[in-house]
Amino acid sequence: MNKKLCRSKNDRVLAGVCAGVANYFGWDTTMTRMGFALLCLVWGSGIILYIVGAVVMPEEDDNIVDM
């Protein structure tokens, strides 16, 4: 199985970064979003990580099948 880290097209709130990370690692999307929010509130690094992820991560293709 060849997994690719990419932003989600369907499960997005802003840019789909949290959903993409959650899908890649097999985590719950809501918990991943809460983790990013906590990083934003505590150290402010969540904002930087999210922006970098939105710029660097490609958007998922329509032909990617979720297994």
Secondary structure, DSSP 4 states (H G I P E B T S, - for coil): ------B-SSS-SSSSHHHHHHHHHT--HHHHHHHHHHHHHHTSHHHHHHHHHHHHSPBPPTTPPP-
